[in-house]
Amino acid sequence: MNNPLIPLLLVTGLVLAGCSDGNNNNKKAAATCEGAEVQPERLFLQQLGSNSVIVKWRGNRDGGAEASSLCFGTDMAALPAESKTSATVTATGHSEVLLSGLEPGTTYYYSVGGAGTADAGHSFRTAPAAGELPEDGNTRIWIVGDSGVGGTDDPEAGYVRDGFETFVKNHGDEPADLFLMLGDNAYNQGTDLEHQKAIFDVYTTLLATTPLWPTIGNHEMGSLGISTTTSPDDYTIIGDGSQGGPDPAPDSPMPYLNIFTLPTDGEIGGLPSGTEQYYSFDYANVHIVSLDSQLSIRDPDSRAAMLQWLKDDLSANSLDWTVVIFHHPPYTKGSHDSDSELGGIDQPIFAIREEFTPVFEQYGVDLAYSGHSHIYERSYYINGHTGLSDTFDPATMAELNDSGQPASGQGDEAYTQIARDGADDKVVYTVAGNGGKVTFTTSGYPHPANFFSKLEIGSVVIDAGADRLEASFVDMNGSVLDSFVMTR
Amino acid sequence: MPASPTPPIPVKLPLFPCTAWLLLALLHPVPVSADAAVGQRIDALSQRIGQNPADQVLLLQRAMAYAESNQPDLALADVLRAEEAGDPVEAAFTHGVLLYRAGDYASALPYFNRYLQAYPQDRGSLDYRARLLRDTGKNREALADYETLLGLSDSLDPGYYIATARLLAGLPDRGVDEALALLDKRVAQRGPITPLQRYAIELEKGRGNYQRAIERMAGLDQRLKATPQWQVEVAELLLMDARPGEALPYLAVAREQLESGRTTALRRELLATTIRLQAEAQRAGSGPGAAR
């Protein structure tokens, strides 16, 4: 649940100034924190922006008391005493600290528990000033979908993580600036315990340095992923509760909403959505929107409200690149078939395709990512495809190459943000529900709107510069199996 | 409260909104993508039911698992057994959901009523009944449920507020003023949520209060107010209010914004709209008594 942290705005520029000059020997050394470092069972960053971040944690891996405060600063060897900030504790036992007044594009180190020093693994780099590029000129985004297999004690999400790390090592050691999860983040029922096993025990190192931005999948609503309810208040499970169940009041019964602290008021850019179920934010030159294709989309009034918010949010966006994430894919022939509502479970696929893709295309979205189907599928650069797969007409719906065939996005067929028709009206849709498992394909595979489809576990890396964006499908060995380029 | 690594698990087992899938599976016998866990779950539940054949909770759980694995007959049988195995009230919600999903609203309603008599603040039942009543035109009763829901939960998405406001606006003895008060209250609590603000603007337009709609446009988020779309929308309202002269500056700003910058399909359409409205405003402005 969104937790008001306003009373914790304790961090001031004065504190930061005091802790940013650790190498100046002419100055009297500032007092440093004197607490004891605690290694939480879960530790992650939320809502990282140019001037603020939320550090969130719970538990103590060593079994001792939990930390109640945090110290931080720019000198990892001397975290100033003035930086000590007390945490708010939520009903589900999460501790949260909002650090504000930070400098853009700056690395900060932190100690949960408030020690005077921090290790390099407990650090974050604030986003550049709004609209500016990171220092290295590139925004790197790592995306995984349906990666929650750790919740059922399966190891594949770790293999995918390792593949990404290999990719990073082989491509200039540039870490991810953002980590996006496409839903079904914690199988089978999105309980708190399953989140622990599928997220916090798998991406532990990454989460201590890189902000996580999730979206809601069907398994986040429990019920083995078959819920069609519209309200988080209806979260329930099927089973004996051995993997956990609904969270206790006064928090939401839906663990996703209690674990993550997501923007509702445009805190990190974007327009206020008034709900944590869908939101948007800015990072450097990229605007990212996370839609709720599981709950809000299933009720006409809630869907209309989300669609209206999306239109307004995209209208107000002027950053270089726009990426939208949601769980239910409009074009898939993987383990889900975008031609079938599956008795209502997959109705959101139709709602996304019929009502939301026209907005993406009209309002300048560049890339859309979803999961749900346990496969990797990447579309051509398309617009206007709101029907079933047999209505896809490449001649009128896809960006074409010089030979009149759908362009691949590769080599001399790289896409341009302003397409050949002179308008920015096309989107590349990618299904990346292969972050923890691949299963099977359905009748009609591959979907005709897709350029590349493969049953192989992996993830997506987006590198967004000022004028060039490249999106890559990275397998568990760190190899790139598909990629495309878009320029502007 | 002190942090707890593993929160308690208050599973409200009798409340299974998703048991709706029982009937859904009956009505849509399509192959459901069954998770491997479901088959295992059925086996485990069957074993436990074998030891406790009248356990209502277990029967409902297995019914759910049958439903997901596309075995509707078995699912329904378990639901009926569950109804007989314990207090029928505990199964009333599930029964109502099944009928609701089948489109049999008239039959579903008594089940929700029965369940809510026992559990008047159960959000799941209120949610289903509110929508059922809304969808069957029983607006006054629907409104009562929506208002109860809003009182029970502070985290409902903006759609619930719009649904409630729409019902308020449609009832003669409640009306648009109450609807606007509800929307304004939520915006005051949560900040400028544009779908709520825009619905308020629609309500003002609907009753011909264009000036108030324009004032509400001014209350939208600053980032939205910087867009050409906002300029065009304000101009349209001014034209509706027969103030073409005042509309022209907004259209001029919009046109300037639209003739530079990124060419999205929306901006193309807006430019065409702007040019059309400029012509309209100029025509109206030159006519007798057009400007106010």
Interface residues (C-beta under 8 A of the other chain):
Chain A: M1 N2 E41 R58 G59 E66 V89 A91 T92 G93 H94 S95 T152 Y187 N188 T191 D192 L193 G222 S223 L224 G225 I226 S227 T228 T229 T230 S231 P232 D233 D234 T236 I237 I238 G239 D240 G241 G244 G245 P246 D247 P248 S252 L257 T264 D265 G266 L271 P272 S273 G274 T275 E276 Q277 Y278 D292 L295 S296 D299 D301 S302 R303 A304 A305 M306 Q308 W309 D312 S315 A316 S318 S335 H336 S340 E341 L342 G343 G344 I345 E361 Q362 Y363 G364 Q417 I418 G422 A423 D424 D425
Chain B: M1 P2 A3 S4 P5 T6 P7 P8 I9 P10 V11 K12 L15 F16 P17 C18 A20 W21 L24 A25 L27 H28 V30 V32 S33 D35 A37 V38 R41 A44 Q61 M64 A65 A67 E68 R101 R123 G124 D127 R131 S153 S155 L156 D157 P158 G159 Y160 I162 A163 R166 R186 R190 G191 P192 I193 T194 P195 L196 R198 D221 R223 L224 A226 T227 Q229 G261 R262 T263 T264 A265 L266 R268 E269
